[in-house]
């Protein structure tokens, strides 16, 4: 690694020092965080919408149509990123 090159970091965590399974666990954790955050925001938005319009929309729709796709998308993108960083480190000879 050259003097200017830095290992990949996600929220301050250097991914260059982690193995494959900790990297995949980190991607799973990001997916779960995104799921719960988007679920909370979707439920709060639907609460405001139902209150303002006197609607009867089911709150289960927030899980199905907002939180699940968001959590899965973030988890897949995280797995691609951390696996790519891990493979790049292994193929270039770093640890």
C-alpha positions in Angstrom: 0.0 0.0 0.0 1.4 3.4 -0.9 1.9 6.2 1.6 -1.2 8.0 0.5 -3.5 5.0 0.3 -5.8 4.4 3.2 -7.8 1.3 4.0 -11.5 1.4 3.4 -13.5 2.8 6.3 -17.2 2.6 7.2 -18.3 4.8 10.1 -14.7 4.9 11.2 -14.2 1.2 11.2 -11.2 0.2 9.2 -12.3 -2.7 7.0 -8.8 -3.6 6.0 -8.2 -5.2 9.4 -11.3 -7.4 9.4 -11.8 -10.9 8.1 -14.5 -12.1 5.8 -17.1 -13.1 8.4 -16.8 -9.9 10.5 -17.2 -7.9 7.2 -20.4 -9.9 6.3 -21.7 -9.4 9.9 -21.1 -5.7 9.5 -23.1 -5.6 6.3 -25.9 -7.6 8.0 -25.8 -5.0 10.9 -26.1 -2.1 8.4 -29.1 -3.9 6.8 -30.8 -4.3 10.1 -30.2 -0.7 11.1 -31.6 0.5 7.7 -34.6 -1.8 8.2 -35.5 -0.5 11.6 -34.8 3.2 10.7 -36.9 3.1 7.6 -39.6 1.2 9.4 -39.8 3.8 12.1 -39.9 6.7 9.6 -42.5 4.9 7.5 -44.7 4.3 10.5 -44.5 7.9 11.6 -45.2 9.1 8.1 -48.2 6.8 7.8 -49.4 7.9 11.2 -49.4 11.6 10.1 -51.0 10.6 6.8 -53.8 8.6 8.4 -54.4 11.4 11.0 -54.5 14.1 8.3 -56.7 12.2 5.8 -58.7 10.1 8.3 -57.5 7.1 6.3 -57.5 3.4 7.2 -54.1 2.3 5.7 -52.6 -0.7 7.4 -49.4 -0.2 9.3 -48.2 -3.6 8.1 -47.7 -2.0 4.7 -44.8 0.0 6.1 -42.9 -3.3 6.8 -43.8 -4.9 3.4 -43.4 -2.0 1.0 -40.8 0.3 2.7 -38.7 -1.3 5.4 -38.1 -4.7 3.9 -36.9 -3.5 0.5 -34.8 -0.8 2.1 -33.2 -3.2 4.5 -32.5 -5.8 1.8 -31.0 -3.2 -0.6 -28.7 -1.7 2.1 -27.6 -5.2 3.1 -26.8 -6.3 -0.4 -25.0 -3.1 -1.2 -23.1 -3.5 2.1 -22.1 -7.0 1.3 -20.9 -6.1 -2.2 -18.8 -3.2 -0.7 -17.3 -5.1 2.2 -16.7 -8.3 0.2 -15.1 -6.2 -2.5 -12.8 -4.5 0.0 -11.9 -7.8 1.6 -11.2 -9.4 -1.8 -9.1 -6.4 -2.9 -7.0 -6.6 0.2 -6.5 -10.4 -0.2 -5.7 -10.2 -3.9 -3.2 -7.3 -3.5 -1.3 -9.2 -0.8 -2.2 -7.2 2.2 -2.6 -9.6 5.2 
